[in-house]
Each structure stands twice: as C-alpha cells, then as structure tokens.
C-alpha cells in the first residue's frame, strides 16, 4: 500500500529539483564558479585572497583586461600566476 499519491510524489520531486537548481545557480553566481573572466571581487574569491593581495599580484604582473572601464581577470591567468610562484 502506497501512503503518498503518485501526483504528490511527482510534485515533490519537481519542487526539489527546482530548489536544487536555484541553489546551484546562486552558489555559482556568488562564488564565480562557472565564469572564466572575473571581476576583481570574484577574482579574490576564486584565489582565496583579499583585495590588497590582488593589488600586489597585479603589480607583480598578473594580467588584467579593461574594456569600457570594466576590469576582468582570466582564471587561467590567475592559475598560471600562482603556478609561477610555486616553491
């Protein structure tokens, strides 16, 4: 004997799927998981550093692009920069 109806179970599954999708999109946006080109703030999150450290890295040669006043840092450049200073 099934306690819950088939309709209820389908609606429950659909609701859970929607909530999981919403949560994943929020996490991706908040932590810049899927974006290759990051704002300075998200570059700090990506590299787990503070903004002052990012400014030091930029002074040491980390590349940054400026397009119409918008700054973007390529995650591949961040990875290369970190690898360059590996000890």
C-alpha positions as a Python dict, from the first residue, in 0.01 Angstrom:
ca = {
    (1, 'X'): (0, 0, 0),
    (2, 'X'): (133, 338, -102),
    (3, 'X'): (81, 613, 158),
    (4, 'X'): (153, 906, -72),
    (5, 'X'): (-15, 954, -408),
    (6, 'X'): (178, 937, -733),
    (7, 'X'): (82, 1301, -807),
    (8, 'X'): (215, 1413, -471),
    (9, 'X'): (544, 1232, -525),
    (10, 'X'): (585, 1379, -875),
    (11, 'X'): (513, 1730, -747),
    (12, 'X'): (753, 1680, -458),
    (13, 'X'): (1029, 1561, -691),
    (14, 'X'): (970, 1856, -924),
    (15, 'X'): (979, 2104, -635),
    (16, 'X'): (1302, 1956, -500),
    (17, 'X'): (1462, 1968, -845),
    (18, 'X'): (1367, 2336, -891),
    (19, 'X'): (1503, 2428, -546),
    (20, 'X'): (1832, 2246, -610),
    (21, 'X'): (1869, 2423, -948),
    (22, 'X'): (1801, 2763, -788),
    (23, 'X'): (2051, 2696, -511),
    (24, 'X'): (2321, 2583, -755),
    (25, 'X'): (2272, 2896, -968),
    (26, 'X'): (2301, 3114, -657),
    (27, 'X'): (2620, 2937, -548),
    (28, 'X'): (2770, 2962, -897),
    (29, 'X'): (2697, 3334, -911),
    (30, 'X'): (2814, 3408, -557),
    (31, 'X'): (3139, 3219, -588),
    (32, 'X'): (3207, 3279, -960),
    (33, 'X'): (3237, 2908, -1022),
    (34, 'X'): (3150, 2897, -1390),
    (35, 'X'): (3278, 3230, -1513),
    (36, 'X'): (3622, 3237, -1676),
    (37, 'X'): (3659, 3616, -1669),
    (38, 'X'): (3617, 3760, -1322),
    (39, 'X'): (3563, 4098, -1165),
    (40, 'X'): (3830, 4188, -910),
    (41, 'X'): (3599, 4090, -623),
    (42, 'X'): (3532, 3748, -773),
    (43, 'X'): (3899, 3700, -858),
    (44, 'X'): (3971, 3742, -486),
    (45, 'X'): (3710, 3480, -404),
    (46, 'X'): (3846, 3248, -674),
    (47, 'X'): (4205, 3277, -545),
    (48, 'X'): (4101, 3295, -178),
    (49, 'X'): (4288, 3622, -123),
    (50, 'X'): (4199, 3971, -5),
    (51, 'X'): (4184, 4277, -236),
    (52, 'X'): (4520, 4412, -115),
    (53, 'X'): (4687, 4086, -209),
    (54, 'X'): (4526, 4102, -552),
    (55, 'X'): (4667, 4453, -599),
    (56, 'X'): (5013, 4320, -509),
    (57, 'X'): (4973, 4035, -760),
    (58, 'X'): (4871, 4283, -1029),
    (59, 'X'): (5180, 4490, -951),
    (60, 'X'): (5390, 4171, -986),
    (61, 'X'): (5250, 4104, -1332),
    (62, 'X'): (4914, 3928, -1303),
    (63, 'X'): (4734, 4029, -1621),
    (64, 'X'): (4406, 4221, -1617),
    (65, 'X'): (4185, 4341, -1901),
    (66, 'X'): (3999, 4670, -1910),
    (67, 'X'): (3709, 4706, -2151),
    (68, 'X'): (3500, 5024, -2135),
    (69, 'X'): (3600, 5076, -1772),
    (70, 'X'): (3521, 4716, -1670),
    (71, 'X'): (3811, 4517, -1531),
    (72, 'X'): (3826, 4141, -1581),
    (73, 'X'): (4084, 3881, -1481),
    (74, 'X'): (4108, 3548, -1660),
    (75, 'X'): (4101, 3249, -1425),
    (76, 'X'): (4366, 3084, -1642),
    (77, 'X'): (4596, 3382, -1578),
    (78, 'X'): (4537, 3351, -1204),
    (79, 'X'): (4622, 2979, -1217),
    (80, 'X'): (4938, 3047, -1422),
    (81, 'X'): (5043, 3327, -1186),
    (82, 'X'): (5004, 3105, -881),
    (83, 'X'): (5189, 2820, -1052),
    (84, 'X'): (5473, 3059, -1146),
    (85, 'X'): (5541, 3123, -776),
    (86, 'X'): (5519, 2760, -669),
    (87, 'X'): (5808, 2660, -438),
}
